[in-house]
Amino acid sequence: MDEEIIQGVMDVPTDD
């Protein structure tokens, strides 16, 4: 995955 996507997930972790 791209770092941008990783940062987005890390920035807003979803506890689904």
Contacts in CASP RR format, 6 or more apart in sequence:
PFRMAT RR
TARGET T0000
AUTHOR 0000-0000-0000
METHOD contacts of the structure
MODEL  1
MDEEIIQGVMDVPTDD
END
